Structure formats: C-alpha cells, structure tokens
Amino acid sequence: MLSKSILMTSSYMRSRQPALVGTAARSVSQFMNSAEGNAPQNKVHVIGYPFAGGQGLQGPELSPGWLFRQDWLQDLEVNKGVSVEMVAVSNPKCNTANDKDIVQGHKPGSKNWDNVIGSSMRLERSTERALRHGLFPLVFGGDHSQAIGSI
C-alpha cells in the first residue's frame, strides 16, 4: 500500500490549529479502526518530513515538529502502538534560505535541486522501510516535494 501524504503549512496551521488537530487525529484513528488498519501487519508509522526547500515560502518545515508535540499523537504512540519517525533532511538551512543565497545544488530552472533530491531519497528510504516492516506510512510534511519520496 502506498503512503498517504497530508500536506500542512504552518500559516494554515496557525489559523486552523483546532481543525487540523481534529483532522489529523481522525485520519490516523479512522485508518486504525478500519478493517485494513486493524490487521496486525498494518500498524501506522507516522513519518515527519520537515522540508520546505522545494518552494520559496518559509514555514512548512515546522509542521511535522508541531504535530509530533501534540498530546493525541503521543497518546497513540504509547497506547496504540503508532510509531513515529522524523526524517533528517539533507540541508535544513535550505528551508529558510533565499533562493539567490543557495548556489550549490541548483540546476537552471530548478529550485534547490540537490537538497530536494537528497531529502526525497531519505524520505523514500523511511517509507520503504516502514512498508517492508508491514507498517502503513503516514507522511506529514513539509512542502509538496514530499510526494517524490513518499510514493
């Protein structure tokens, strides 16, 4: 089964925190309560992808850290066997650097090429490892570039 990517940006998060907490909690709970989610080999593995280097706005990289601090996720980890992992992205500084300040890693017409590919490969390894262990990877990012490594 392919991972489900849920994209959240920090500005959206700040304006809608209660709704997002409810939506994220329901997504995990609904899967765990479904026939597929109750199968022993399909436990949920939440993967945080704190990367925003594939686009020009600051903030999306903060979403996974915020999510991992939520009580309901910590409760699921302790009481329901949900596992969590934060991907170590290739260059955390590229999340907040201006495009003109990032010289290494650019190809003409591409945004932060090396860091997007490097971080996506790390996410790919985490997603694949979860699947090989019979876990359902649920990826929370970061920017849209997470799709590269999550499917």
C-alpha positions in Angstrom: 0.0 0.0 0.0 1.3 3.5 -0.8 1.7 6.1 1.8 -0.9 8.8 2.4 0.6 12.2 2.1 -1.0 15.0 4.0 0.5 18.4 3.4 0.1 21.1 6.0 1.7 24.6 6.0 2.5 26.4 9.2 0.5 29.5 8.2 -2.6 27.4 7.6 -1.8 25.5 10.8 -1.7 28.7 12.9 -5.1 29.8 11.6 -6.8 26.5 11.9 -5.0 24.6 14.7 -8.1 23.1 16.3 -9.5 21.9 13.0 -6.1 20.5 11.9 -5.6 18.6 15.2 -9.1 17.1 14.8 -8.5 16.2 11.1 -5.1 14.6 11.7 -6.3 12.7 14.7 -9.3 11.5 12.8 -7.2 10.4 9.8 -5.0 8.2 12.0 -7.9 6.9 14.1 -10.1 6.1 11.1 -7.3 4.1 9.5 -6.6 2.2 12.7 -10.3 1.4 13.2 -10.8 0.2 9.6 -10.6 -3.4 8.7 -7.4 -2.7 6.9 -5.9 -0.7 9.8 -6.8 -3.4 12.4 -4.7 -6.0 10.6 -1.6 -6.7 12.7 0.7 -6.1 9.8 -0.8 -2.6 9.0 0.1 -0.6 12.1 0.6 3.1 11.4 4.0 4.6 11.2 3.9 8.5 11.2 6.8 10.0 9.3 7.7 13.6 9.7 9.3 15.4 6.7 10.5 18.8 7.9 11.5 20.2 4.5 10.4 23.3 2.6 13.4 23.7 0.2 11.3 22.9 -2.9 9.4 26.1 -2.8 10.0 29.7 -1.8 7.9 30.1 1.4 9.2 29.6 4.9 7.1 27.6 7.4 6.1 24.3 6.0 9.1 22.6 7.6 7.7 23.4 11.0 4.5 21.3 10.6 5.9 17.9 11.5 7.6 19.1 14.7 4.4 20.8 15.7 2.5 17.6 15.0 4.9 15.4 17.0 4.4 17.6 20.1 0.6 17.0 20.1 -0.7 15.1 23.1 -3.1 13.0 21.0 -0.2 11.7 18.8 1.9 10.9 21.8 -1.1 9.1 23.3 -1.4 7.0 20.1 2.3 6.2 20.3 2.1 5.0 23.9 -1.4 3.3 23.9 -2.0 2.2 20.3 1.4 1.2 19.0 1.7 4.0 16.5 5.4 4.6 15.7 6.9 7.9 14.8 10.0 9.0 12.9 11.4 12.4 11.8 13.4 12.3 8.6 16.7 14.1 8.8 16.5 16.2 5.7 19.7 16.8 3.7 20.1 20.5 4.4 17.8 22.1 7.0 19.2 25.5 6.2 17.8 25.5 2.7 14.3 25.6 4.2 14.9 29.2 5.3 17.5 30.4 2.8 16.5 32.8 0.0 16.8 31.2 -3.5 19.6 33.5 -4.5 21.6 32.5 -1.4 21.7 28.8 -2.4 24.4 28.4 -5.0 25.4 24.8 -4.7 22.6 22.4 -5.8 20.9 24.4 -8.4 20.2 23.4 -12.0 18.9 26.1 -14.3 15.1 26.3 -13.9 15.1 24.1 -10.8 14.6 25.1 -7.2 17.2 23.7 -4.8 17.7 20.6 -6.8 20.3 18.7 -4.8 18.5 19.3 -1.5 15.1 18.3 -2.8 16.5 15.0 -4.3 18.7 14.2 -1.3 15.8 14.8 1.2 13.4 12.9 -1.0 15.7 9.9 -1.1 15.8 9.9 2.7 12.1 10.0 2.8 11.9 7.2 0.3 14.1 5.1 2.5 11.9 5.7 5.5 8.8 5.0 3.6 10.2 1.8 2.1 11.5 0.6 5.5 8.0 1.1 7.0 6.4 -0.9 4.2 8.9 -3.7 4.5 8.1 -4.0 8.2 4.4 -4.2 7.4 3.6 -0.7 8.6 1.4 1.9 7.0 3.4 5.0 6.4 1.6 8.3 7.0 3.7 11.2 5.9 3.3 14.7 7.3 5.4 17.5 5.7 6.8 19.9 4.7 6.3 21.2 1.1 4.9 19.5 -1.9 8.3 17.9 -2.8 7.5 15.2 -0.2 5.4 13.5 -2.8 8.6 12.4 -4.6 9.8 10.3 -1.7 6.5 9.2 -0.2 5.1 7.1 -3.1 
